[in-house]
Amino acid sequence: MTDAPPVWPRHLEPRYLRAIVSEWRRVNEYHLHRALRIPTFELIDSAEHLGRWTMSTRTIALSRALIHKQPWGVVVEVLRHEIAHQYAHEVLGAIDETAHGPAFRQVCARMGVDAAAAGMPAPSEADARIHRRVEKLLALAGSENRHEAEAAMNEARRLLLVHNLDLTPSTYTWRHLGKPTGRVAAWWRQLSNLLNTHFFVETIWVQTFDVASDSWKTQLEVCGTPGNVDMAAWVHDWLVDTAERLWLKERHELFLSGAGDHARYVGGVVRGFADRLAAGAKKNQEEGLVWVKDPGTERFLGERHGRLRSVSYTIRSGDAASSAGFAKGKDLVLNRPVTGGTGGSGKLLGMKR
């Protein structure tokens, strides 16, 4: 007896196609200066191809399995791969080249898209060795001995700093963190800034499509070397989970309730932990360990997203909720092994063209 084939919610597919067309228009405008004419789009039942550009019919096809099983960021990455094929054929005239020839790779570099059919590159062995050492140190940070735990966390961060001072990266990747949201809370922007400041990644808020509500939402994306993206993703998930645990434990003791108190408390935890990290960074600077941002990561971010703009946000502090959260955040110690973050990953495993 064989399993029945999955039943796709076909009535939702017009929503997906409208969103895919919107993403195509954005890439064509921001990256390619409107050089392309809009093609035909279709969804296909294919286990072999996630995406496919067909020059003879001017069609971009995306797999239904991709659409229904993968985060929107992965869908967009496959779409951008097919747009690169379209541009190589229709603008650069690369008719006689192989599918992943020089013209295609040139467009991919311009758009910040990985040209390899197997997806984004894995961390180098040297990068992986460093992060295995960091895992062991953070495992030691779970010690009940307070001084031992703090020493392990500080050494882990120092090791990451020294590694990135010596690192000459050649590959970059991306990952979407957390859940898409209609409105980005101030505490989440604070967390984005913490990752950007202390964990060697660039952060950006991007639009992502939510088919259930037929609406566009916002999600956090981090860019950097594969090892640094893994580390930042884990810190993001660990801090969100830790702040939520602390809130559930303290809210009744402090007579706090409601979404407002929750947001201010979590924001206080993030600010307190950022304050602790800043103190450690100052100590490293006094020892002559000063990290200058990697221009390659910034360039990769710009290639992926074209024109960028900054936003400002207001932080409320001084009330009972934010003050309680800040006190807890200043006392936090990273104390679990790194296992990698959740969310949409930039690694597209098993892609076939």
C-alpha positions as CSV (number, residue, x, y, z in Angstrom):
1,M,0.0,0.0,0.0
2,T,1.5,3.3,-1.1
3,D,1.0,6.7,0.5
4,A,-1.5,8.9,-1.2
5,P,0.0,11.9,-3.0
6,P,-0.2,15.2,-1.1
7,V,-3.2,17.4,-1.8
8,W,-2.1,20.9,-2.5
9,P,-4.5,23.8,-1.6
10,R,-4.9,24.8,-5.3
11,H,-7.4,27.5,-4.4
12,L,-4.5,29.4,-2.8
13,E,-2.3,29.2,-5.8
14,P,-3.4,32.5,-7.4
15,R,-2.2,34.2,-4.2
16,Y,1.2,32.6,-4.6
17,L,1.5,33.6,-8.3
18,R,0.6,37.2,-7.5
19,A,3.3,37.3,-4.9
20,I,5.8,35.6,-7.2
21,V,5.1,38.3,-9.9
22,S,5.6,41.0,-7.3
23,E,9.0,39.5,-6.3
24,W,10.0,39.3,-10.0
25,R,9.1,42.9,-10.5
26,R,11.1,44.0,-7.5
27,V,14.2,42.1,-8.7
28,N,13.8,43.5,-12.2
29,E,13.6,47.0,-10.9
30,Y,16.2,47.1,-8.1
31,H,18.8,44.9,-9.6
32,L,18.3,44.8,-13.4
33,H,17.1,48.3,-14.1
34,R,13.9,47.0,-15.7
35,A,15.9,45.3,-18.5
36,L,13.6,42.3,-18.6
37,R,10.1,41.7,-20.0
38,I,7.8,39.9,-17.7
39,P,7.6,36.2,-18.5
40,T,4.8,33.6,-17.9
41,F,4.8,32.0,-14.5
42,E,3.5,28.6,-13.6
43,L,3.6,26.1,-10.7
44,I,4.6,22.5,-11.6
45,D,4.4,19.1,-9.9
46,S,8.1,18.2,-10.2
47,A,10.3,16.2,-7.8
48,E,13.4,16.9,-9.9
49,H,13.3,20.7,-10.3
50,L,12.7,23.3,-7.7
51,G,12.7,26.0,-10.5
52,R,13.1,26.1,-14.2
53,W,13.5,28.8,-16.9
54,T,12.3,27.8,-20.4
55,M,13.6,30.1,-23.0
56,S,11.4,28.9,-25.9
57,T,8.2,29.7,-24.1
58,R,9.6,32.5,-21.8
59,T,8.3,30.6,-18.7
60,I,9.5,30.6,-15.2
61,A,8.2,27.5,-13.4
62,L,8.4,26.8,-9.7
63,S,7.7,23.5,-7.9
64,R,4.6,23.2,-5.9
65,A,6.6,21.2,-3.3
66,L,8.9,24.2,-3.0
67,I,6.1,26.6,-2.6
68,H,4.2,24.7,0.0
69,K,7.0,23.2,2.1
70,Q,9.7,25.9,2.1
71,P,9.8,29.3,3.8
72,W,9.2,32.3,1.5
73,G,12.8,33.3,1.5
74,V,13.9,30.0,0.0
75,V,11.1,30.4,-2.7
76,V,12.4,33.9,-3.6
77,E,16.0,32.6,-3.8
78,V,15.0,29.9,-6.3
79,L,13.1,32.6,-8.3
80,R,16.1,34.8,-8.3
81,H,18.2,31.9,-9.7
82,E,15.7,31.5,-12.6
83,I,15.6,35.3,-13.2
84,A,19.4,35.1,-13.6
85,H,18.9,32.5,-16.3
86,Q,16.3,34.7,-18.0
87,Y,18.7,37.7,-17.9
88,A,21.6,35.7,-19.2
89,H,19.6,34.5,-22.2
90,E,17.5,37.6,-23.1
91,V,19.8,40.5,-22.2
92,L,23.3,39.0,-22.4
93,G,22.5,36.8,-25.3
94,A,24.2,33.7,-23.8
95,I,22.3,31.2,-26.0
96,D,25.2,28.8,-26.7
97,E,26.7,28.7,-23.2
98,T,26.0,25.9,-20.7
99,A,23.2,26.6,-18.2
100,H,25.6,27.8,-15.5
101,G,28.1,29.4,-17.8
102,P,30.0,32.7,-17.5
103,A,27.1,35.0,-18.3
104,F,24.8,33.3,-15.8
105,R,27.5,33.5,-13.1
106,Q,28.1,37.2,-13.9
107,V,24.4,37.9,-13.3
108,C,24.4,35.9,-10.1
109,A,27.3,37.9,-8.7
110,R,25.5,41.1,-9.5
111,M,22.4,39.9,-7.7
112,G,24.1,38.2,-4.7
113,V,22.7,34.8,-5.8
114,D,24.7,31.6,-5.4
115,A,25.5,30.3,-8.9
116,A,26.0,26.7,-7.7
117,A,23.2,24.3,-8.4
118,A,23.6,22.7,-5.0
119,G,22.8,26.0,-3.2
120,M,24.8,28.1,-0.7
121,P,28.3,26.9,0.3
122,A,29.0,25.2,3.6
123,P,31.4,26.6,6.1
124,S,35.1,26.0,5.5
125,E,36.8,23.3,7.6
126,A,38.8,26.1,9.5
127,D,35.5,27.9,10.1
128,A,33.9,24.7,11.4
129,R,36.8,24.0,13.7
130,I,36.5,27.4,15.4
131,H,32.7,26.9,15.9
132,R,33.2,23.5,17.4
133,R,35.5,25.0,19.9
134,V,33.0,27.7,20.6
135,E,30.3,25.0,21.2
136,K,32.5,23.3,23.8
137,L,33.1,26.6,25.6
138,L,29.4,27.5,25.6
139,A,28.7,24.0,27.0
140,L,31.1,24.9,29.9
141,A,29.2,28.1,30.3
142,G,26.4,25.9,31.7
143,S,28.5,25.4,34.8
144,E,26.8,26.1,38.2
145,N,30.0,27.9,39.2
146,R,29.2,31.5,38.2
147,H,32.7,32.5,37.6
148,E,33.5,29.5,35.5
149,A,30.4,30.0,33.4
150,E,31.2,33.7,32.8
151,A,34.8,32.9,32.0
152,A,33.7,30.3,29.4
153,M,31.3,32.7,27.7
154,N,33.8,35.5,27.6
155,E,36.5,33.2,26.1
156,A,34.0,31.9,23.5
157,R,33.3,35.5,22.4
158,R,37.0,36.4,22.4
159,L,37.7,33.3,20.3
160,L,35.1,34.4,17.7
161,L,36.6,37.9,17.7
162,V,40.1,36.6,17.1
163,H,38.9,34.2,14.4
164,N,37.1,37.0,12.5
165,L,40.1,39.3,12.8
166,D,42.1,36.6,11.0
167,L,39.4,35.5,8.6
168,T,39.6,36.3,4.9
169,P,36.1,35.1,3.9
170,S,35.3,34.1,0.3
171,T,31.8,32.8,0.7
172,Y,28.7,34.4,2.2
173,T,25.2,33.2,3.0
174,W,21.9,34.4,4.5
175,R,19.1,33.2,6.8
176,H,15.7,34.4,7.8
177,L,15.1,34.4,11.6
178,G,12.0,34.3,13.7
179,K,8.5,34.4,12.3
180,P,7.1,36.9,9.8
181,T,5.2,39.7,11.5
182,G,2.9,42.5,10.5
183,R,4.5,45.0,12.8
184,V,8.1,44.8,14.0
185,A,8.3,45.4,17.7
186,A,11.0,47.7,19.1
187,W,12.6,44.8,21.1
188,W,13.0,42.8,17.9
189,R,14.8,45.7,16.2
190,Q,17.0,45.9,19.3
191,L,17.8,42.2,18.9
192,S,18.7,42.8,15.2
193,N,21.1,45.6,16.3
194,L,22.7,43.3,18.9
195,L,23.4,40.6,16.3
196,N,24.8,43.2,13.9
197,T,27.0,44.8,16.5
198,H,28.4,41.8,18.3
199,F,28.2,38.7,16.1
200,F,29.8,39.7,12.8
201,V,26.7,39.7,10.6
202,E,24.7,42.3,8.7
203,T,21.0,42.4,9.4
204,I,18.1,43.7,7.3
205,W,14.3,43.6,7.5
206,V,12.7,42.1,4.4
207,Q,9.2,41.6,3.0
208,T,7.9,38.0,3.0
209,F,4.6,36.7,1.7
210,D,2.1,35.1,4.0
211,V,-0.4,33.0,1.9
212,A,-2.8,32.3,4.8
213,S,-3.6,36.0,5.2
214,D,-2.8,36.9,1.5
215,S,-0.6,39.7,2.8
216,W,3.0,40.9,3.0
217,K,4.8,40.7,6.3
218,T,8.3,41.6,7.6
219,Q,11.0,39.2,8.6
220,L,14.6,39.5,9.9
221,E,17.4,38.4,7.6
222,V,21.1,38.0,8.5
223,C,23.9,37.9,6.0
224,G,27.5,36.8,6.6
225,T,29.9,33.9,6.4
226,P,28.2,30.5,7.0
227,G,29.7,30.1,10.4
228,N,28.8,33.5,11.6
229,V,25.3,33.2,10.3
230,D,24.9,29.9,12.2
231,M,26.1,31.6,15.4
232,A,23.9,34.6,15.0
233,A,20.9,32.4,14.3
234,W,21.5,30.4,17.4
235,V,22.0,33.5,19.6
236,H,18.7,35.0,18.2
237,D,16.7,31.9,19.1
238,W,18.4,31.4,22.4
239,L,17.8,35.0,23.5
240,V,14.1,35.0,22.4
241,D,13.5,31.7,24.2
242,T,15.3,32.9,27.3
243,A,13.5,36.2,27.5
244,E,10.1,34.4,27.1
245,R,11.0,32.0,29.9
246,L,12.0,34.8,32.2
247,W,8.8,36.7,31.4
248,L,6.6,33.7,32.2
249,K,8.5,33.3,35.5
250,E,8.5,36.9,36.6
251,R,5.2,38.4,35.3
252,H,3.1,37.2,38.3
253,E,5.7,38.1,40.9
254,L,6.0,41.7,39.4
255,F,2.2,42.0,38.7
256,L,2.9,42.5,35.0
257,S,0.4,41.6,32.3
258,G,-0.6,42.4,28.8
259,A,1.2,42.8,25.4
260,G,2.6,46.2,26.4
261,D,4.3,44.9,29.6
262,H,5.5,41.8,27.7
263,A,7.2,43.8,24.9
264,R,8.8,46.2,27.4
265,Y,10.1,43.3,29.5
266,V,11.6,41.4,26.6
267,G,13.1,44.7,25.3
268,G,14.7,45.2,28.7
269,V,16.2,41.6,28.6
270,V,17.7,42.3,25.1
271,R,19.1,45.7,26.2
272,G,20.5,44.2,29.4
273,F,22.3,41.4,27.5
274,A,23.5,43.9,24.9
275,D,24.9,46.0,27.7
276,R,26.8,43.0,29.0
277,L,28.2,42.2,25.6
278,A,29.2,45.8,25.2
279,A,31.2,45.7,28.4
280,G,33.0,42.6,27.1
281,A,33.7,44.3,23.8
282,K,35.2,47.2,25.7
283,K,37.5,44.9,27.6
284,N,38.6,43.3,24.3
285,Q,39.3,46.7,22.8
286,E,41.5,47.6,25.8
287,E,43.5,44.5,24.9
288,G,43.9,45.7,21.3
289,L,41.3,43.4,19.8
290,V,39.2,45.7,17.6
291,W,37.1,44.3,14.8
292,V,36.4,46.3,11.7
293,K,33.3,45.2,9.7
294,D,33.9,42.9,6.8
295,P,33.3,44.9,3.6
296,G,32.5,41.6,1.8
297,T,29.5,41.0,4.0
298,E,28.2,44.6,3.4
299,R,28.7,44.1,-0.3
300,F,26.9,40.8,-0.3
301,L,24.0,42.5,1.5
302,G,23.9,45.3,-1.1
303,E,24.0,42.8,-3.9
304,R,21.1,40.8,-2.5
305,H,18.8,43.8,-1.8
306,G,19.8,46.7,-3.9
307,R,18.8,50.1,-2.5
308,L,18.7,50.1,1.3
309,R,17.2,52.5,3.8
310,S,17.5,52.8,7.6
311,V,14.6,53.2,10.0
312,S,14.5,54.7,13.5
313,Y,12.6,53.4,16.5
314,T,11.8,54.6,20.0
315,I,12.9,52.7,23.1
316,R,10.8,53.1,26.3
317,S,12.7,52.4,29.5
318,G,12.4,53.2,33.2
319,D,9.1,51.5,33.8
320,A,8.8,48.4,36.0
321,A,8.6,45.9,33.1
322,S,11.7,47.2,31.2
323,S,13.7,47.7,34.3
324,A,13.0,44.1,35.5
325,G,13.9,42.7,32.1
326,F,17.1,44.8,31.9
327,A,18.3,43.5,35.3
328,K,17.8,39.9,34.1
329,G,19.4,40.5,30.7
330,K,22.6,42.0,32.3
331,D,22.9,38.7,34.3
332,L,22.5,36.3,31.3
333,V,25.2,33.9,30.3
334,L,25.2,32.0,27.0
335,N,25.1,28.5,28.4
336,R,24.1,26.0,25.8
337,P,25.9,24.3,22.9
338,V,25.4,25.9,19.5
339,T,23.0,23.9,17.4
340,G,22.1,26.3,14.7
341,G,19.1,28.6,14.4
342,T,15.7,28.1,13.0
343,G,14.0,29.9,10.2
344,G,14.4,29.9,6.4
345,S,17.9,29.1,5.5
346,G,20.0,30.3,2.5
347,K,21.1,26.8,1.9
348,L,19.1,25.2,-0.9
349,L,20.0,21.6,-0.6
350,G,19.2,19.2,-3.5
351,M,18.6,21.9,-6.1
352,K,18.6,20.5,-9.7
353,R,18.5,22.5,-12.9
